Amino acid sequence: MKKFKFILVGIEGDIIEKDVDAIICQTYLGEISILANHHPLLTVVKQGEIKVKIDNEEKKYFLPFDSILEVKDNIAKLIVMFLEGNKN
């Protein structure tokens, strides 16, 4: 599966930057999956869990607040106030 860059940006700078296979999250219009070469997108991700798939392994992160997701040029950037849980 093709990979794309995932950057989790907090108010103090980048928290996570990884090459990933997929991102799955909830928006106000429902669940979305982001894959490599996704069309440009700007949306609000609802508070709660997001899933990031890397080499058949799934990592989960909890967003304590709604966040902004921007996808363009094969980069998905999630802008958060802060992140709860493991930052790896």
N, CA, C and O atoms as a GROMACS GRO file, in nm:
protein
  352
    1MET      N    1   0.084  -0.118   0.000
    1MET     CA    2   0.000   0.000   0.000
    1MET      C    3   0.088   0.124   0.000
    1MET      O    4   0.189   0.130   0.070
    2LYS      N    5   0.050   0.224  -0.079
    2LYS     CA    6   0.126   0.349  -0.085
    2LYS      C    7   0.113   0.426   0.045
    2LYS      O    8   0.009   0.422   0.111
    3LYS      N    9   0.218   0.495   0.080
    3LYS     CA   10   0.220   0.572   0.204
    3LYS      C   11   0.209   0.721   0.173
    3LYS      O   12   0.231   0.766   0.060
    4PHE      N   13   0.174   0.795   0.276
    4PHE     CA   14   0.172   0.940   0.268
    4PHE      C   15   0.215   0.996   0.403
    4PHE      O   16   0.217   0.924   0.503
    5LYS      N   17   0.249   1.123   0.406
    5LYS     CA   18   0.299   1.187   0.527
    5LYS      C   19   0.181   1.228   0.616
    5LYS      O   20   0.085   1.289   0.570
    6PHE      N   21   0.191   1.193   0.746
    6PHE     CA   22   0.094   1.234   0.848
    6PHE      C   23   0.169   1.319   0.949
    6PHE      O   24   0.267   1.275   1.008
    7ILE      N   25   0.121   1.441   0.968
    7ILE     CA   26   0.183   1.533   1.063
    7ILE      C   27   0.077   1.575   1.164
    7ILE      O   28  -0.029   1.626   1.127
    8LEU      N   29   0.106   1.553   1.289
    8LEU     CA   30   0.019   1.596   1.398
    8LEU      C   31   0.084   1.721   1.456
    8LEU      O   32   0.194   1.714   1.511
    9VAL      N   33   0.016   1.834   1.445
    9VAL     CA   34   0.072   1.962   1.485
    9VAL      C   35  -0.002   2.012   1.608
    9VAL      O   36  -0.124   2.025   1.608
   10GLY      N   37   0.075   2.041   1.714
   10GLY     CA   38   0.019   2.098   1.836
   10GLY      C   39   0.051   2.245   1.845
   10GLY      O   40   0.117   2.300   1.757
   11ILE      N   41   0.006   2.309   1.949
   11ILE     CA   42   0.030   2.453   1.963
   11ILE      C   43   0.177   2.485   1.986
   11ILE      O   44   0.220   2.599   1.970
   12GLU      N   45   0.255   2.383   2.026
   12GLU     CA   46   0.399   2.403   2.049
   12GLU      C   47   0.484   2.345   1.937
   12GLU      O   48   0.606   2.336   1.952
   13GLY      N   49   0.422   2.304   1.825
   13GLY     CA   50   0.497   2.250   1.712
   13GLY      C   51   0.455   2.109   1.680
   13GLY      O   52   0.356   2.059   1.734
   14ASP      N   53   0.531   2.043   1.591
   14ASP     CA   54   0.500   1.907   1.548
   14ASP      C   55   0.511   1.810   1.665
   14ASP      O   56   0.609   1.811   1.738
   15ILE      N   57   0.408   1.727   1.682
   15ILE     CA   58   0.409   1.624   1.784
   15ILE      C   59   0.450   1.490   1.721
   15ILE      O   60   0.532   1.417   1.777
   16ILE      N   61   0.393   1.462   1.605
   16ILE     CA   62   0.419   1.336   1.535
   16ILE      C   63   0.436   1.366   1.387
   16ILE      O   64   0.362   1.447   1.331
   17GLU      N   65   0.532   1.302   1.324
   17GLU     CA   66   0.547   1.308   1.178
   17GLU      C   67   0.588   1.170   1.132
   17GLU      O   68   0.699   1.124   1.162
   18LYS      N   69   0.500   1.102   1.057
   18LYS     CA   70   0.525   0.965   1.014
   18LYS      C   71   0.472   0.942   0.874
   18LYS      O   72   0.381   1.012   0.829
   19ASP      N   73   0.528   0.844   0.805
   19ASP     CA   74   0.472   0.794   0.681
   19ASP      C   75   0.372   0.685   0.717
   19ASP      O   76   0.408   0.590   0.786
   20VAL      N   77   0.248   0.699   0.671
   20VAL     CA   78   0.140   0.609   0.711
   20VAL      C   79   0.068   0.553   0.589
   20VAL      O   80   0.083   0.604   0.477
   21ASP      N   81  -0.011   0.447   0.613
   21ASP     CA   82  -0.092   0.387   0.507
   21ASP      C   83  -0.233   0.445   0.503
   21ASP      O   84  -0.290   0.462   0.395
   22ALA      N   85  -0.289   0.477   0.620
   22ALA     CA   86  -0.427   0.526   0.626
   22ALA      C   87  -0.452   0.598   0.758
   22ALA      O   88  -0.386   0.570   0.859
   23ILE      N   89  -0.547   0.690   0.756
   23ILE     CA   90  -0.597   0.758   0.875
   23ILE      C   91  -0.749   0.742   0.873
   23ILE      O   92  -0.813   0.765   0.770
   24ILE      N   93  -0.806   0.703   0.985
   24ILE     CA   94  -0.951   0.687   0.996
   24ILE      C   95  -0.998   0.774   1.112
   24ILE      O   96  -0.947   0.763   1.224
   25CYS      N   97  -1.094   0.861   1.085
   25CYS     CA   98  -1.142   0.952   1.189
   25CYS      C   99  -1.288   0.989   1.164
   25CYS      O  100  -1.343   0.966   1.057
   26GLN      N  101  -1.348   1.049   1.267
   26GLN     CA  102  -1.487   1.092   1.261
   26GLN      C  103  -1.496   1.241   1.233
   26GLN      O  104  -1.428   1.322   1.297
   27THR      N  105  -1.580   1.277   1.136
   27THR     CA  106  -1.612   1.417   1.111
   27THR      C  107  -1.759   1.436   1.142
   27THR      O  108  -1.828   1.341   1.178
   28TYR      N  109  -1.808   1.557   1.128
   28TYR     CA  110  -1.949   1.583   1.154
   28TYR      C  111  -2.039   1.526   1.045
   28TYR      O  112  -2.161   1.522   1.061
   29LEU      N  113  -1.980   1.483   0.933
   29LEU     CA  114  -2.057   1.419   0.826
   29LEU      C  115  -2.042   1.268   0.826
   29LEU      O  116  -2.099   1.200   0.742
   30GLY      N  117  -1.965   1.214   0.922
   30GLY     CA  118  -1.945   1.070   0.931
   30GLY      C  119  -1.798   1.033   0.933
   30GLY      O  120  -1.711   1.119   0.937
   31GLU      N  121  -1.772   0.901   0.929
   31GLU     CA  122  -1.635   0.851   0.933
   31GLU      C  123  -1.570   0.866   0.796
   31GLU      O  124  -1.633   0.842   0.693
   32ILE      N  125  -1.443   0.908   0.796
   32ILE     CA  126  -1.367   0.916   0.671
   32ILE      C  127  -1.237   0.839   0.686
   32ILE      O  128  -1.183   0.824   0.795
   33SER      N  129  -1.188   0.790   0.573
   33SER     CA  130  -1.057   0.726   0.564
   33SER      C  131  -0.974   0.805   0.465
   33SER      O  132  -1.020   0.837   0.355
   34ILE      N  133  -0.854   0.836   0.504
   34ILE     CA  134  -0.761   0.908   0.418
   34ILE      C  135  -0.655   0.809   0.373
   34ILE      O  136  -0.593   0.742   0.456
   35LEU      N  137  -0.634   0.800   0.242
   35LEU     CA  138  -0.532   0.714   0.184
   35LEU      C  139  -0.437   0.800   0.102
   35LEU      O  140  -0.462   0.919   0.083
   36ALA      N  141  -0.330   0.740   0.053
   36ALA     CA  142  -0.235   0.813  -0.032
   36ALA      C  143  -0.307   0.871  -0.152
   36ALA      O  144  -0.401   0.811  -0.204
   37ASN      N  145  -0.264   0.988  -0.196
   37ASN     CA  146  -0.318   1.059  -0.313
   37ASN      C  147  -0.465   1.099  -0.296
   37ASN      O  148  -0.538   1.112  -0.394
   38HIS      N  149  -0.508   1.120  -0.172
   38HIS     CA  150  -0.644   1.167  -0.145
   38HIS      C  151  -0.661   1.307  -0.203
   38HIS      O  152  -0.566   1.385  -0.207
   39HIS      N  153  -0.782   1.338  -0.247
   39HIS     CA  154  -0.806   1.473  -0.300
   39HIS      C  155  -0.793   1.575  -0.186
   39HIS      O  156  -0.808   1.540  -0.069
   40PRO      N  157  -0.765   1.702  -0.219
   40PRO     CA  158  -0.752   1.804  -0.115
   40PRO      C  159  -0.878   1.813  -0.029
   40PRO      O  160  -0.990   1.802  -0.080
   41LEU      N  161  -0.858   1.834   0.100
   41LEU     CA  162  -0.968   1.832   0.195
   41LEU      C  163  -0.932   1.920   0.314
   41LEU      O  164  -0.818   1.921   0.360
   42LEU      N  165  -1.031   1.992   0.364
   42LEU     CA  166  -1.019   2.066   0.489
   42LEU      C  167  -1.146   2.039   0.567
   42LEU      O  168  -1.256   2.071   0.520
   43THR      N  169  -1.133   1.980   0.688
   43THR     CA  170  -1.250   1.940   0.764
   43THR      C  171  -1.222   1.945   0.914
   43THR      O  172  -1.107   1.952   0.957
   44VAL      N  173  -1.330   1.942   0.990
   44VAL     CA  174  -1.319   1.933   1.136
   44VAL      C  175  -1.329   1.786   1.175
   44VAL      O  176  -1.423   1.717   1.135
   45VAL      N  177  -1.232   1.739   1.253
   45VAL     CA  178  -1.234   1.603   1.308
   45VAL      C  179  -1.292   1.612   1.447
   45VAL      O  180  -1.249   1.693   1.529
   46LYS      N  181  -1.392   1.528   1.473
   46LYS     CA  182  -1.459   1.531   1.602
   46LYS      C  183  -1.369   1.479   1.714
   46LYS      O  184  -1.283   1.394   1.693
   47GLN      N  185  -1.393   1.532   1.832
   47GLN     CA  186  -1.326   1.484   1.952
   47GLN      C  187  -1.343   1.333   1.960
   47GLN      O  188  -1.449   1.280   1.928
   48GLY      N  189  -1.239   1.264   2.002
   48GLY     CA  190  -1.246   1.119   2.017
   48GLY      C  191  -1.124   1.051   1.958
   48GLY      O  192  -1.017   1.111   1.945
   49GLU      N  193  -1.141   0.927   1.923
   49GLU     CA  194  -1.030   0.844   1.878
   49GLU      C  195  -1.008   0.855   1.728
   49GLU      O  196  -1.103   0.856   1.650
   50ILE      N  197  -0.881   0.864   1.689
   50ILE     CA  198  -0.844   0.849   1.548
   50ILE      C  199  -0.755   0.726   1.537
   50ILE      O  200  -0.682   0.692   1.631
   51LYS      N  201  -0.761   0.661   1.422
   51LYS     CA  202  -0.679   0.542   1.398
   51LYS      C  203  -0.582   0.573   1.286
   51LYS      O  204  -0.618   0.631   1.184
   52VAL      N  205  -0.456   0.533   1.306
   52VAL     CA  206  -0.352   0.551   1.206
   52VAL      C  207  -0.294   0.414   1.175
   52VAL      O  208  -0.245   0.345   1.265
   53LYS      N  209  -0.299   0.375   1.047
   53LYS     CA  210  -0.247   0.244   1.008
   53LYS      C  211  -0.110   0.260   0.944
   53LYS      O  212  -0.089   0.339   0.853
   54ILE      N  213  -0.015   0.180   0.997
   54ILE     CA  214   0.123   0.180   0.948
   54ILE      C  215   0.166   0.035   0.936
   54ILE      O  216   0.175  -0.036   1.037
   55ASP      N  217   0.194  -0.010   0.815
   55ASP     CA  218   0.243  -0.147   0.793
   55ASP      C  219   0.160  -0.252   0.866
   55ASP      O  220   0.213  -0.331   0.945
   56ASN      N  221   0.030  -0.254   0.841
   56ASN     CA  222  -0.063  -0.352   0.901
   56ASN      C  223  -0.075  -0.343   1.053
   56ASN      O  224  -0.131  -0.433   1.116
   57GLU      N  225  -0.024  -0.237   1.112
   57GLU     CA  226  -0.038  -0.214   1.256
   57GLU      C  227  -0.124  -0.089   1.273
   57GLU      O  228  -0.110   0.008   1.199
   58GLU      N  229  -0.213  -0.092   1.372
   58GLU     CA  230  -0.302   0.021   1.396
   58GLU      C  231  -0.268   0.090   1.527
   58GLU      O  232  -0.265   0.028   1.633
   59LYS      N  233  -0.243   0.221   1.518
   59LYS     CA  234  -0.219   0.301   1.638
   59LYS      C  235  -0.342   0.389   1.660
   59LYS      O  236  -0.402   0.438   1.565
   60LYS      N  237  -0.378   0.407   1.787
   60LYS     CA  238  -0.493   0.489   1.821
   60LYS      C  239  -0.448   0.608   1.904
   60LYS      O  240  -0.365   0.596   1.994
   61TYR      N  241  -0.505   0.724   1.872
   61TYR     CA  242  -0.478   0.846   1.946
   61TYR      C  243  -0.611   0.906   1.988
   61TYR      O  244  -0.711   0.894   1.916
   62PHE      N  245  -0.614   0.970   2.103
   62PHE     CA  246  -0.737   1.032   2.150
   62PHE      C  247  -0.724   1.184   2.140
   62PHE      O  248  -0.631   1.243   2.193
   63LEU      N  249  -0.820   1.245   2.069
   63LEU     CA  250  -0.825   1.390   2.058
   63LEU      C  251  -0.924   1.443   2.161
   63LEU      O  252  -1.044   1.416   2.149
   64PRO      N  253  -0.879   1.517   2.262
   64PRO     CA  254  -0.970   1.566   2.366
   64PRO      C  255  -1.061   1.678   2.318
   64PRO      O  256  -1.160   1.710   2.384
   65PHE      N  257  -1.030   1.740   2.205
   65PHE     CA  258  -1.110   1.848   2.147
   65PHE      C  259  -1.125   1.826   1.997
   65PHE      O  260  -1.047   1.751   1.938
   66ASP      N  261  -1.224   1.890   1.936
   66ASP     CA  262  -1.233   1.889   1.790
   66ASP      C  263  -1.103   1.946   1.733
   66ASP      O  264  -1.040   2.032   1.795
   67SER      N  265  -1.064   1.898   1.616
   67SER     CA  266  -0.938   1.939   1.555
   67SER      C  267  -0.959   1.966   1.406
   67SER      O  268  -1.065   1.933   1.352
   68ILE      N  269  -0.862   2.025   1.342
   68ILE     CA  270  -0.869   2.058   1.200
   68ILE      C  271  -0.778   1.964   1.122
   68ILE      O  272  -0.662   1.946   1.157
   69LEU      N  273  -0.832   1.903   1.015
   69LEU     CA  274  -0.754   1.816   0.928
   69LEU      C  275  -0.744   1.880   0.790
   69LEU      O  276  -0.845   1.914   0.728
   70GLU      N  277  -0.620   1.896   0.743
   70GLU     CA  278  -0.594   1.947   0.608
   70GLU      C  279  -0.521   1.837   0.531
   70GLU      O  280  -0.421   1.784   0.578
   71VAL      N  281  -0.572   1.805   0.413
   71VAL     CA  282  -0.507   1.706   0.326
   71VAL      C  283  -0.478   1.773   0.193
   71VAL      O  284  -0.569   1.823   0.127
   72LYS      N  285  -0.352   1.773   0.153
   72LYS     CA  286  -0.313   1.822   0.020
   72LYS      C  287  -0.171   1.778  -0.009
   72LYS      O  288  -0.089   1.762   0.081
   73ASP      N  289  -0.143   1.759  -0.136
   73ASP     CA  290  -0.008   1.722  -0.183
   73ASP      C  291   0.046   1.599  -0.110
   73ASP      O  292   0.165   1.594  -0.076
   74ASN      N  293  -0.041   1.500  -0.085
   74ASN     CA  294  -0.002   1.374  -0.021
   74ASN      C  295   0.050   1.393   0.122
   74ASN      O  296   0.131   1.314   0.171
   75ILE      N  297   0.001   1.498   0.188
   75ILE     CA  298   0.032   1.525   0.328
   75ILE      C  299  -0.098   1.548   0.402
   75ILE      O  300  -0.181   1.629   0.359
   76ALA      N  301  -0.117   1.478   0.513
   76ALA     CA  302  -0.233   1.499   0.600
   76ALA      C  303  -0.182   1.565   0.727
   76ALA      O  304  -0.100   1.508   0.799
   77LYS      N  305  -0.231   1.684   0.753
   77LYS     CA  306  -0.187   1.760   0.870
   77LYS      C  307  -0.306   1.778   0.964
   77LYS      O  308  -0.408   1.837   0.927
   78LEU      N  309  -0.292   1.727   1.086
   78LEU     CA  310  -0.396   1.738   1.187
   78LEU      C  311  -0.351   1.839   1.291
   78LEU      O  312  -0.247   1.820   1.356
   79ILE      N  313  -0.429   1.945   1.308
   79ILE     CA  314  -0.392   2.053   1.400
   79ILE      C  315  -0.474   2.036   1.527
   79ILE      O  316  -0.597   2.039   1.524
   80VAL      N  317  -0.404   2.019   1.640
   80VAL     CA  318  -0.469   1.989   1.768
   80VAL      C  319  -0.422   2.087   1.876
   80VAL      O  320  -0.315   2.146   1.867
   81MET      N  321  -0.507   2.103   1.980
   81MET     CA  322  -0.465   2.181   2.097
   81MET      C  323  -0.360   2.102   2.173
   81MET      O  324  -0.252   2.154   2.203
   82PHE      N  325  -0.391   1.978   2.204
   82PHE     CA  326  -0.295   1.884   2.263
   82PHE      C  327  -0.350   1.743   2.245
   82PHE      O  328  -0.465   1.725   2.206
   83LEU      N  329  -0.268   1.645   2.275
   83LEU     CA  330  -0.301   1.504   2.250
   83LEU      C  331  -0.290   1.427   2.380
   83LEU      O  332  -0.196   1.446   2.456
   84GLU      N  333  -0.388   1.340   2.404
   84GLU     CA  334  -0.381   1.254   2.522
   84GLU      C  335  -0.330   1.117   2.480
   84GLU      O  336  -0.365   1.067   2.373
   85GLY      N  337  -0.248   1.057   2.564
   85GLY     CA  338  -0.201   0.920   2.537
   85GLY      C  339  -0.062   0.919   2.478
   85GLY      O  340   0.013   1.016   2.486
   86ASN      N  341  -0.029   0.806   2.418
   86ASN     CA  342   0.103   0.778   2.363
   86ASN      C  343   0.130   0.865   2.241
   86ASN      O  344   0.046   0.873   2.151
   87LYS      N  345   0.245   0.929   2.236
   87LYS     CA  346   0.280   1.014   2.124
   87LYS      C  347   0.375   0.944   2.026
   87LYS      O  348   0.440   1.012   1.946
   88ASN      N  349   0.384   0.814   2.030
   88ASN     CA  350   0.472   0.738   1.939
   88ASN      C  351   0.396   0.692   1.818
   88ASN      O  352   0.454   0.627   1.730
   0.00000   0.00000   0.00000
